[in-house]
Amino acid sequence: MALISRFTRRLAVRPALGKALIVALFASEISGLYSVRMTGSATQQVETAARSGGRAMRAAFLSFAILAAVVWIGIAIGANTRTPGVVGLAATVFGGLFASILTLAIGGAIALKLGASAPAPLVALPAIDTPDPELAPALAELEALQHPVAHRLVERTAWRAPLGASVGIGLWSAAVALGAPGGVFDFAAVMLGGALAGYGWALAQAARENAGVYSDRVVDVLAGGLGAFNWRNTARVDLASLRNVGLLAGVSGVKTGGELAGAHAGLGVRIAPVEAILPSGADKASAFKGLLVEIGASHVGATSMAELAAAKPAVPALIEQLSTLPHLGRPVCAITDGRLLLAIPETGAPRVFDPPSQAGPRRAAPRLARIHQVVGAVLHVADALAAPSQA
C-alpha cells in the first residue's frame, strides 16, 4: 500500500483522499477521459493532449491497481481451496504478493509511458502520394484525423484490458469458491480472455471513430473538391413521391446513413445511400439497396422521361452508363415535381459510401476513388440536364 501511495503522489493524486475514493476517482477519470474536442489553436491542442495524457496515465494505473488486488484475492482463493493449510497460506502470502507487485510495476511502467507519449497537435501534413491527385486532400485529412484515434486506442486498451482481466479473474474466483476446480492454466486463461475482451472493447470504439472520421470529414473533403458539396449525417427521403412514381413501390420505409448534397451547374444534387424496409412477411431478398439520386430539373419543364429524352437526348444515355460502373445495376428513373429521381441498385459489397474496415490511407484510397467515380458520373448527368436544350 505504501508503494501505491508513493506512486499516486507522483501522479498528482492527493493521498489525503484515501483508499475509499480510488474507485470514485477511477470513474471520474474514465468519464472525462475522452470528452476532448479539437480546437483550431495549436496551443490549445497541446494543452488538451497533455490533460488527456494525464487522465489516461492515472486511469491506467488505477486499473492495474484493481487488477493487482484481484490477482492477490484470486491466488488466495485458489491456493487455499486446492491446498488448505500452511502451503496455501504460503502461496497466498508469497505468490500473491509477488504477482501483485509485478502487476503494479507493469501498470506503473505503462502509465508513465502513456504520460510521456501524448499525441502531437494536428498540423498540416504533406500531400499523400497517390496516382489520383484529386484524392490527395481527402487522404491527407484522413491520415491527420486517424492519428489521434490510434493514440486513444492505446490509451483505452491500457485501462480496459486490465479491467477485463480483473473481471475474468473475479468470475474464476467465484467459481472456485463455489467448488469448481481451478488451476494455474485456468487462471491464466481467464485473465488473458478478459484482457482480450477489454482490447476488443477499445478496438470496436476506435473502429466506430474511424468510420465517423471517414464519413463526416474525409468524404466531405472529397465532395468539396467536386464542387459545392458536403456530407450530411441525416438524409431527407421523400418516400411518398418515390412510391407515386413507382421507384420504391411496396416499401414501408428506408434506412440511410446520410447524404451527399450540394449544387452543380446551377442544379441541386443529392445522393443518398439507402436500404428499403419491406413490410412484415415480404421477401427480404428483393429489398432495394442502393443510391437514391435527386437532380433539380424544373428548368426543363418535362413531366415524364419521354419528354425529358426529347428535350435532353444525352441524359438517358448518361443514366444508362451508370450501370457500367462496378457493382451498380441498371438505374430506374422518373420525373416528379421538377426533379429527376434515380434509384441505382448496388449489386455488390462494399457499398459506395461504406467506410473501409481498417484504418489508413491505403485502405481508404480505393473506396474514395469509387465515390469519386460514381459522383462524377452523376454530375455528368447534371451537366447534360443543365446544357441548352436542342431545338
C-alpha positions as a Markdown table, in Angstrom:
| # | Residue | x | y | z |
|---|---|---|---|---|
| 1 | Met | 0.0 | 0.0 | 0.0 |
| 2 | Ala | 2.9 | 2.3 | 0.6 |
| 3 | Leu | 4.0 | 1.7 | -3.0 |
| 4 | Ile | 0.6 | 2.7 | -4.2 |
| 5 | Ser | 0.6 | 5.8 | -2.1 |
| 6 | Arg | 4.1 | 6.9 | -3.4 |
| 7 | Phe | 3.1 | 6.3 | -7.0 |
| 8 | Thr | -0.3 | 8.1 | -6.8 |
| 9 | Arg | 1.5 | 11.1 | -5.2 |
| 10 | Arg | 3.8 | 11.1 | -8.2 |
| 11 | Leu | 0.7 | 11.2 | -10.5 |
| 12 | Ala | -0.7 | 14.3 | -8.6 |
| 13 | Val | -3.5 | 12.3 | -6.8 |
| 14 | Arg | -4.0 | 13.7 | -3.3 |
| 15 | Pro | -3.1 | 10.9 | -0.8 |
| 16 | Ala | -5.5 | 12.6 | 1.7 |
| 17 | Leu | -8.5 | 11.4 | -0.3 |
| 18 | Gly | -7.7 | 7.9 | 0.9 |
| 19 | Lys | -8.3 | 4.4 | -0.4 |
| 20 | Ala | -12.0 | 4.8 | -0.2 |
| 21 | Leu | -12.0 | 7.3 | -3.1 |
| 22 | Ile | -10.0 | 5.3 | -5.6 |
| 23 | Val | -13.0 | 3.8 | -7.2 |
| 24 | Ala | -14.7 | 7.2 | -7.4 |
| 25 | Leu | -11.6 | 8.8 | -8.9 |
| 26 | Phe | -11.3 | 6.0 | -11.4 |
| 27 | Ala | -14.8 | 6.5 | -12.5 |
| 28 | Ser | -14.3 | 10.2 | -12.9 |
| 29 | Glu | -11.2 | 9.7 | -14.9 |
| 30 | Ile | -12.9 | 7.4 | -17.3 |
| 31 | Ser | -16.0 | 9.6 | -17.7 |
| 32 | Gly | -13.8 | 12.6 | -18.6 |
| 33 | Leu | -11.1 | 10.8 | -20.5 |
| 34 | Tyr | -12.4 | 11.2 | -24.0 |
| 35 | Ser | -14.6 | 14.3 | -23.8 |
| 36 | Val | -11.9 | 16.3 | -25.6 |
| 37 | Arg | -12.9 | 18.5 | -28.6 |
| 38 | Met | -10.5 | 19.6 | -31.3 |
| 39 | Thr | -9.7 | 23.3 | -31.4 |
| 40 | Gly | -8.2 | 25.4 | -34.1 |
| 41 | Ser | -5.3 | 26.6 | -31.9 |
| 42 | Ala | -2.1 | 24.6 | -31.7 |
| 43 | Thr | -1.5 | 25.8 | -28.2 |
| 44 | Gln | -4.9 | 24.6 | -27.1 |
| 45 | Gln | -4.3 | 21.3 | -28.8 |
| 46 | Val | -1.0 | 20.8 | -26.9 |
| 47 | Glu | -2.8 | 21.6 | -23.6 |
| 48 | Thr | -5.6 | 19.3 | -24.4 |
| 49 | Ala | -3.3 | 16.5 | -25.3 |
| 50 | Ala | -1.4 | 16.9 | -22.0 |
| 51 | Arg | -4.5 | 16.8 | -20.0 |
| 52 | Ser | -5.7 | 13.7 | -21.9 |
| 53 | Gly | -2.3 | 12.0 | -21.3 |
| 54 | Gly | -2.6 | 12.7 | -17.6 |
| 55 | Arg | -6.0 | 11.3 | -17.3 |
| 56 | Ala | -5.0 | 8.2 | -19.3 |
| 57 | Met | -2.0 | 7.7 | -17.1 |
| 58 | Arg | -4.0 | 7.8 | -13.9 |
| 59 | Ala | -6.8 | 5.7 | -15.3 |
| 60 | Ala | -4.3 | 3.0 | -16.5 |
| 61 | Phe | -2.5 | 2.8 | -13.1 |
| 62 | Leu | -5.7 | 2.6 | -11.1 |
| 63 | Ser | -7.0 | -0.1 | -13.5 |
| 64 | Phe | -3.8 | -2.1 | -12.9 |
| 65 | Ala | -4.1 | -1.5 | -9.1 |
| 66 | Ile | -7.5 | -3.1 | -9.2 |
| 67 | Leu | -6.1 | -5.9 | -11.2 |
| 68 | Ala | -3.3 | -6.4 | -8.7 |
| 69 | Ala | -5.8 | -6.6 | -5.8 |
| 70 | Val | -8.0 | -9.1 | -7.7 |
| 71 | Val | -4.9 | -11.2 | -8.7 |
| 72 | Trp | -4.0 | -11.5 | -5.0 |
| 73 | Ile | -7.5 | -12.4 | -4.0 |
| 74 | Gly | -7.8 | -15.0 | -6.8 |
| 75 | Ile | -4.5 | -16.6 | -5.8 |
| 76 | Ala | -5.6 | -16.7 | -2.2 |
| 77 | Ile | -8.9 | -18.4 | -3.0 |
| 78 | Gly | -7.3 | -20.8 | -5.5 |
| 79 | Ala | -4.4 | -21.7 | -3.2 |
| 80 | Asn | -6.4 | -22.2 | 0.0 |
| 81 | Thr | -9.1 | -24.2 | -1.9 |
| 82 | Arg | -6.7 | -26.6 | -3.5 |
| 83 | Thr | -4.1 | -26.9 | -0.7 |
| 84 | Pro | -5.6 | -25.6 | 2.5 |
| 85 | Gly | -3.2 | -25.1 | 5.4 |
| 86 | Val | 0.4 | -23.9 | 5.6 |
| 87 | Val | 1.0 | -24.5 | 1.8 |
| 88 | Gly | -2.0 | -22.4 | 0.8 |
| 89 | Leu | -1.1 | -19.7 | 3.3 |
| 90 | Ala | 2.5 | -19.5 | 1.9 |
| 91 | Ala | 1.2 | -19.4 | -1.6 |
| 92 | Thr | -1.1 | -16.6 | -0.7 |
| 93 | Val | 1.5 | -14.5 | 1.1 |
| 94 | Phe | 4.5 | -15.0 | -1.2 |
| 95 | Gly | 3.0 | -16.0 | -4.5 |
| 96 | Gly | 0.1 | -13.5 | -4.3 |
| 97 | Leu | 2.3 | -10.7 | -3.1 |
| 98 | Phe | 4.9 | -11.2 | -5.8 |
| 99 | Ala | 2.2 | -11.4 | -8.5 |
| 100 | Ser | 0.5 | -8.2 | -7.2 |
| 101 | Ile | 3.8 | -6.3 | -7.0 |
| 102 | Leu | 4.7 | -7.4 | -10.5 |
| 103 | Thr | 1.2 | -6.3 | -11.8 |
| 104 | Leu | 1.6 | -2.9 | -10.1 |
| 105 | Ala | 5.1 | -2.5 | -11.6 |
| 106 | Ile | 3.8 | -3.3 | -15.1 |
| 107 | Gly | 0.9 | -0.9 | -14.6 |
| 108 | Gly | 3.3 | 1.9 | -13.4 |
| 109 | Ala | 5.5 | 1.4 | -16.4 |
| 110 | Ile | 2.6 | 1.6 | -18.8 |
| 111 | Ala | 1.1 | 4.6 | -17.1 |
| 112 | Leu | 4.4 | 6.5 | -17.2 |
| 113 | Lys | 4.7 | 5.5 | -20.9 |
| 114 | Leu | 1.3 | 7.0 | -21.6 |
| 115 | Gly | 2.2 | 10.2 | -19.8 |
| 116 | Ala | 5.3 | 10.6 | -22.0 |
| 117 | Ser | 3.6 | 9.8 | -25.3 |
| 118 | Ala | 0.9 | 12.4 | -25.7 |
| 119 | Pro | -0.2 | 12.8 | -29.3 |
| 120 | Ala | 1.3 | 15.7 | -31.3 |
| 121 | Pro | -1.1 | 18.5 | -32.2 |
| 122 | Leu | -2.9 | 18.3 | -35.5 |
| 123 | Val | -0.9 | 20.1 | -38.2 |
| 124 | Ala | -1.0 | 20.2 | -42.0 |
| 125 | Leu | 0.6 | 17.0 | -43.4 |
| 126 | Pro | 2.4 | 16.8 | -46.7 |
| 127 | Ala | 0.3 | 15.6 | -49.7 |
| 128 | Ile | -0.3 | 11.9 | -49.9 |
| 129 | Asp | 1.4 | 10.1 | -52.7 |
| 130 | Thr | -1.5 | 8.8 | -54.8 |
| 131 | Pro | -2.0 | 8.2 | -58.6 |
| 132 | Asp | -5.1 | 10.4 | -58.4 |
| 133 | Pro | -4.2 | 13.9 | -57.2 |
| 134 | Glu | -7.8 | 14.7 | -56.6 |
| 135 | Leu | -7.8 | 12.2 | -53.7 |
| 136 | Ala | -4.8 | 13.6 | -52.0 |
| 137 | Pro | -6.5 | 16.3 | -49.8 |
| 138 | Ala | -9.1 | 13.7 | -48.6 |
| 139 | Leu | -6.3 | 11.1 | -47.8 |
| 140 | Ala | -4.2 | 13.8 | -46.0 |
| 141 | Glu | -7.3 | 14.7 | -43.9 |
| 142 | Leu | -7.9 | 11.0 | -43.1 |
| 143 | Glu | -4.3 | 10.4 | -42.0 |
| 144 | Ala | -4.3 | 13.6 | -39.8 |
| 145 | Leu | -7.5 | 12.7 | -38.1 |
| 146 | Gln | -6.8 | 9.0 | -37.6 |
| 147 | His | -3.5 | 9.6 | -35.7 |
| 148 | Pro | -5.4 | 10.7 | -32.5 |
| 149 | Val | -7.8 | 7.8 | -32.9 |
| 150 | Ala | -4.9 | 5.4 | -32.9 |
| 151 | His | -3.5 | 7.1 | -29.8 |
| 152 | Arg | -6.8 | 6.9 | -28.0 |
| 153 | Leu | -7.0 | 3.2 | -28.8 |
| 154 | Val | -3.7 | 2.7 | -27.0 |
| 155 | Glu | -5.0 | 4.7 | -24.0 |
| 156 | Arg | -8.2 | 2.9 | -23.8 |
| 157 | Thr | -6.5 | -0.5 | -24.1 |
| 158 | Ala | -4.2 | 0.4 | -21.2 |
| 159 | Trp | -7.1 | 0.5 | -18.8 |
| 160 | Arg | -9.8 | -1.7 | -20.4 |
| 161 | Ala | -7.5 | -4.7 | -20.9 |
| 162 | Pro | -6.6 | -4.9 | -17.1 |
| 163 | Leu | -10.2 | -4.3 | -16.2 |
| 164 | Gly | -11.3 | -7.1 | -18.4 |
| 165 | Ala | -8.7 | -9.3 | -16.9 |
| 166 | Ser | -10.0 | -8.3 | -13.4 |
| 167 | Val | -13.5 | -9.4 | -14.4 |
| 168 | Gly | -12.2 | -12.7 | -15.7 |
| 169 | Ile | -10.3 | -13.5 | -12.5 |
| 170 | Gly | -13.2 | -12.4 | -10.4 |
| 171 | Leu | -15.5 | -14.8 | -12.2 |
| 172 | Trp | -12.9 | -17.5 | -11.9 |
| 173 | Ser | -12.5 | -16.9 | -8.1 |
| 174 | Ala | -16.3 | -17.0 | -7.6 |
| 175 | Ala | -16.5 | -20.3 | -9.4 |
| 176 | Val | -13.6 | -21.8 | -7.4 |
| 177 | Ala | -15.1 | -20.6 | -4.1 |
| 178 | Leu | -18.3 | -22.4 | -5.1 |
| 179 | Gly | -16.5 | -25.7 | -5.6 |
| 180 | Ala | -15.3 | -25.6 | -9.2 |
| 181 | Pro | -11.8 | -27.0 | -9.9 |
| 182 | Gly | -9.3 | -24.2 | -10.6 |
| 183 | Gly | -5.7 | -24.5 | -11.7 |
| 184 | Val | -2.9 | -22.2 | -12.9 |
| 185 | Phe | -3.8 | -22.8 | -16.5 |
| 186 | Asp | -7.5 | -21.9 | -15.9 |
| 187 | Phe | -6.4 | -18.8 | -14.0 |
| 188 | Ala | -4.1 | -17.6 | -16.8 |
| 189 | Ala | -6.7 | -18.4 | -19.5 |
| 190 | Val | -9.5 | -16.4 | -17.9 |
| 191 | Met | -7.1 | -13.5 | -17.3 |
| 192 | Leu | -5.9 | -13.5 | -20.9 |
| 193 | Gly | -9.5 | -13.9 | -22.1 |
| 194 | Gly | -10.7 | -10.9 | -20.1 |
| 195 | Ala | -7.8 | -8.8 | -21.3 |
| 196 | Leu | -8.6 | -9.6 | -24.9 |
| 197 | Ala | -12.2 | -8.7 | -24.3 |
| 198 | Gly | -11.1 | -5.3 | -23.0 |
| 199 | Tyr | -8.9 | -4.8 | -26.0 |
| 200 | Gly | -11.8 | -5.8 | -28.3 |
| 201 | Trp | -14.0 | -3.2 | -26.5 |
| 202 | Ala | -11.4 | -0.5 | -27.2 |
| 203 | Leu | -10.9 | -1.7 | -30.8 |
| 204 | Ala | -14.6 | -1.6 | -31.5 |
| 205 | Gln | -14.8 | 2.0 | -30.3 |
| 206 | Ala | -11.8 | 3.0 | -32.4 |
| 207 | Ala | -13.4 | 1.4 | -35.4 |
| 208 | Arg | -16.6 | 3.5 | -34.9 |
| 209 | Glu | -14.5 | 6.6 | -34.5 |
| 210 | Asn | -12.5 | 5.9 | -37.7 |
| 211 | Ala | -15.8 | 5.3 | -39.6 |
| 212 | Gly | -17.1 | 8.6 | -38.3 |
| 213 | Val | -13.9 | 10.4 | -39.4 |
| 214 | Tyr | -14.3 | 8.8 | -42.8 |
| 215 | Ser | -17.9 | 9.8 | -43.3 |
| 216 | Asp | -18.0 | 13.1 | -41.5 |
| 217 | Arg | -14.7 | 14.6 | -42.7 |
| 218 | Val | -13.0 | 12.7 | -45.4 |
| 219 | Val | -15.9 | 12.2 | -47.7 |
| 220 | Asp | -16.8 | 15.8 | -47.0 |
| 221 | Val | -13.3 | 16.9 | -48.2 |
| 222 | Leu | -13.5 | 14.7 | -51.3 |
| 223 | Ala | -17.0 | 16.1 | -52.1 |
| 224 | Gly | -15.8 | 19.6 | -51.6 |
| 225 | Gly | -13.2 | 19.0 | -54.3 |
| 226 | Leu | -16.0 | 18.1 | -56.8 |
| 227 | Gly | -18.0 | 21.4 | -56.2 |
| 228 | Ala | -20.2 | 22.9 | -53.6 |
| 229 | Phe | -21.0 | 19.7 | -51.9 |
| 230 | Asn | -20.9 | 18.5 | -48.3 |
| 231 | Trp | -21.8 | 15.3 | -46.5 |
| 232 | Arg | -24.8 | 15.3 | -44.1 |
| 233 | Asn | -25.3 | 12.7 | -41.5 |
| 234 | Thr | -29.1 | 12.7 | -42.0 |
| 235 | Ala | -30.9 | 12.4 | -45.3 |
| 236 | Arg | -34.4 | 13.6 | -46.2 |
| 237 | Val | -36.1 | 10.9 | -48.3 |
| 238 | Asp | -39.5 | 11.8 | -49.9 |
| 239 | Leu | -40.9 | 8.3 | -49.7 |
| 240 | Ala | -44.4 | 9.4 | -50.8 |
| 241 | Ser | -43.0 | 10.8 | -54.1 |
| 242 | Leu | -40.9 | 7.8 | -54.7 |
| 243 | Arg | -43.9 | 5.5 | -54.2 |
| 244 | Asn | -46.0 | 7.7 | -56.5 |
| 245 | Val | -43.6 | 7.4 | -59.4 |
| 246 | Gly | -43.0 | 3.7 | -58.8 |
| 247 | Leu | -39.4 | 3.8 | -57.8 |
| 248 | Leu | -39.9 | 2.2 | -54.3 |
| 249 | Ala | -43.3 | 0.7 | -54.6 |
| 250 | Gly | -44.3 | -1.6 | -51.7 |
| 251 | Val | -41.7 | -0.2 | -49.3 |
| 252 | Ser | -42.7 | 0.7 | -45.8 |
| 253 | Gly | -39.6 | 2.8 | -45.0 |
| 254 | Val | -35.9 | 3.3 | -45.8 |
| 255 | Lys | -32.7 | 3.3 | -43.8 |
| 256 | Thr | -30.0 | 5.7 | -44.7 |
| 257 | Gly | -26.7 | 6.9 | -43.1 |
| 258 | Gly | -26.6 | 10.3 | -44.6 |
| 259 | Glu | -26.4 | 12.0 | -48.0 |
| 260 | Leu | -24.1 | 14.0 | -50.2 |
| 261 | Ala | -25.8 | 17.3 | -51.1 |
| 262 | Gly | -24.9 | 20.4 | -52.9 |
| 263 | Ala | -25.2 | 22.2 | -56.3 |
| 264 | His | -23.6 | 21.6 | -59.6 |
| 265 | Ala | -24.0 | 23.6 | -62.9 |
| 266 | Gly | -26.7 | 25.5 | -61.1 |
| 267 | Leu | -28.7 | 22.4 | -60.2 |
| 268 | Gly | -29.4 | 20.9 | -56.8 |
| 269 | Val | -27.9 | 17.4 | -56.4 |
| 270 | Arg | -28.5 | 14.9 | -53.7 |
| 271 | Ile | -27.0 | 11.4 | -53.5 |
| 272 | Ala | -28.1 | 9.2 | -50.5 |
| 273 | Pro | -27.2 | 5.5 | -49.9 |
| 274 | Val | -30.5 | 3.8 | -48.7 |
| 275 | Glu | -31.8 | 0.4 | -47.9 |
| 276 | Ala | -35.5 | -0.3 | -48.2 |
| 277 | Ile | -37.5 | -1.6 | -45.3 |
| 278 | Leu | -40.2 | -4.1 | -46.5 |
| 279 | Pro | -43.5 | -4.9 | -44.8 |
| 280 | Ser | -43.6 | -7.9 | -42.5 |
| 281 | Gly | -43.8 | -11.1 | -44.4 |
| 282 | Ala | -42.3 | -9.7 | -47.7 |
| 283 | Asp | -39.4 | -11.3 | -49.4 |
| 284 | Lys | -36.3 | -9.5 | -47.9 |
| 285 | Ala | -34.1 | -10.6 | -50.8 |
| 286 | Ser | -36.0 | -8.3 | -53.1 |
| 287 | Ala | -35.5 | -5.2 | -50.9 |
| 288 | Phe | -33.8 | -2.3 | -52.7 |
| 289 | Lys | -30.3 | -1.4 | -51.6 |
| 290 | Gly | -28.5 | 1.3 | -53.4 |
| 291 | Leu | -28.3 | 5.0 | -54.2 |
| 292 | Leu | -31.1 | 7.5 | -54.4 |
| 293 | Val | -30.2 | 10.4 | -56.6 |
| 294 | Glu | -32.1 | 13.7 | -57.0 |
| 295 | Ile | -31.2 | 16.4 | -59.5 |
| 296 | Gly | -33.2 | 19.6 | -60.0 |
| 297 | Ala | -34.8 | 19.7 | -63.4 |
| 298 | Ser | -37.5 | 22.3 | -63.1 |
| 299 | His | -36.0 | 24.4 | -65.9 |
| 300 | Val | -36.5 | 21.6 | -68.4 |
| 301 | Gly | -40.3 | 21.6 | -67.9 |
| 302 | Ala | -40.6 | 17.9 | -68.6 |
| 303 | Thr | -43.2 | 15.9 | -66.8 |
| 304 | Ser | -42.2 | 12.4 | -68.0 |
| 305 | Met | -39.0 | 10.6 | -69.0 |
| 306 | Ala | -40.2 | 10.7 | -72.7 |
| 307 | Glu | -40.4 | 14.5 | -72.6 |
| 308 | Leu | -37.0 | 14.7 | -70.9 |
| 309 | Ala | -35.5 | 12.5 | -73.6 |
| 310 | Ala | -36.9 | 14.7 | -76.3 |
| 311 | Ala | -35.6 | 17.9 | -74.7 |
| 312 | Lys | -32.3 | 16.4 | -73.4 |
| 313 | Pro | -31.4 | 13.4 | -75.5 |
| 314 | Ala | -28.0 | 13.0 | -73.9 |
| 315 | Val | -29.5 | 12.4 | -70.4 |
| 316 | Pro | -30.9 | 8.9 | -70.9 |
| 317 | Ala | -27.7 | 7.6 | -72.4 |
| 318 | Leu | -25.7 | 9.0 | -69.5 |
| 319 | Ile | -28.1 | 7.5 | -67.0 |
| 320 | Glu | -27.7 | 4.1 | -68.7 |
| 321 | Gln | -23.9 | 4.4 | -68.4 |
| 322 | Leu | -24.2 | 4.4 | -64.6 |
| 323 | Ser | -24.9 | 0.7 | -64.8 |
| 324 | Thr | -21.5 | 0.1 | -66.3 |
| 325 | Leu | -19.8 | 1.2 | -63.2 |
| 326 | Pro | -18.6 | -1.6 | -60.8 |
| 327 | His | -21.3 | -3.1 | -58.6 |
| 328 | Leu | -24.0 | -0.8 | -59.8 |
| 329 | Gly | -27.2 | -2.1 | -61.5 |
| 330 | Arg | -29.5 | -0.5 | -64.1 |
| 331 | Pro | -31.0 | 2.7 | -62.8 |
| 332 | Val | -34.7 | 3.2 | -62.6 |
| 333 | Cys | -35.6 | 6.9 | -63.2 |
| 334 | Ala | -38.6 | 9.2 | -63.1 |
| 335 | Ile | -39.6 | 12.9 | -63.2 |
| 336 | Thr | -41.7 | 14.4 | -60.5 |
| 337 | Asp | -42.2 | 18.0 | -59.2 |
| 338 | Gly | -39.4 | 19.3 | -61.3 |
| 339 | Arg | -36.9 | 16.7 | -60.1 |
| 340 | Leu | -35.1 | 13.9 | -61.8 |
| 341 | Leu | -35.1 | 10.9 | -59.5 |
| 342 | Leu | -32.8 | 7.9 | -59.9 |
| 343 | Ala | -32.8 | 4.7 | -58.0 |
| 344 | Ile | -29.5 | 2.9 | -58.7 |
| 345 | Pro | -29.2 | -0.6 | -57.1 |
| 346 | Glu | -25.9 | -1.6 | -55.6 |
| 347 | Thr | -25.2 | -5.2 | -56.6 |
| 348 | Gly | -22.1 | -6.0 | -54.6 |
| 349 | Ala | -20.2 | -5.2 | -51.4 |
| 350 | Pro | -18.7 | -3.0 | -50.1 |
| 351 | Arg | -21.3 | -0.3 | -50.9 |
| 352 | Val | -20.2 | 3.0 | -52.4 |
| 353 | Phe | -20.3 | 5.0 | -49.2 |
| 354 | Asp | -19.3 | 2.2 | -46.8 |
| 355 | Pro | -16.2 | 3.1 | -44.7 |
| 356 | Pro | -13.1 | 0.8 | -45.0 |
| 357 | Ser | -12.8 | -1.9 | -42.4 |
| 358 | Gln | -9.3 | -0.9 | -41.5 |
| 359 | Ala | -7.7 | 2.5 | -40.8 |
| 360 | Gly | -5.1 | 4.1 | -43.0 |
| 361 | Pro | -5.0 | 6.0 | -46.4 |
| 362 | Arg | -4.0 | 2.8 | -48.3 |
| 363 | Arg | -7.3 | 1.1 | -47.3 |
| 364 | Ala | -9.4 | 4.2 | -47.9 |
| 365 | Ala | -8.0 | 5.2 | -51.3 |
| 366 | Pro | -9.9 | 2.6 | -53.3 |
| 367 | Arg | -13.2 | 3.5 | -51.5 |
| 368 | Leu | -12.7 | 7.2 | -52.1 |
| 369 | Ala | -11.8 | 6.6 | -55.8 |
| 370 | Arg | -15.0 | 4.7 | -56.2 |
| 371 | Ile | -17.0 | 7.6 | -54.6 |
| 372 | His | -15.2 | 10.0 | -56.9 |
| 373 | Gln | -16.1 | 7.8 | -59.9 |
| 374 | Val | -19.8 | 7.4 | -59.0 |
| 375 | Val | -20.3 | 11.1 | -58.1 |
| 376 | Gly | -18.5 | 12.2 | -61.2 |
| 377 | Ala | -20.9 | 10.0 | -63.4 |
| 378 | Val | -23.9 | 11.6 | -61.6 |
| 379 | Leu | -22.5 | 15.1 | -62.2 |
| 380 | His | -22.2 | 14.2 | -66.0 |
| 381 | Val | -26.0 | 13.7 | -65.9 |
| 382 | Ala | -26.4 | 17.0 | -64.2 |
| 383 | Asp | -24.2 | 18.7 | -66.8 |
| 384 | Ala | -26.4 | 17.2 | -69.6 |
| 385 | Leu | -29.5 | 18.5 | -67.8 |
| 386 | Ala | -28.0 | 22.0 | -67.5 |
| 387 | Ala | -26.9 | 22.1 | -71.1 |
| 388 | Pro | -29.0 | 24.2 | -73.5 |
| 389 | Ser | -31.9 | 22.2 | -75.0 |
| 390 | Gln | -31.7 | 21.1 | -78.6 |
| 391 | Ala | -34.2 | 22.5 | -80.9 |
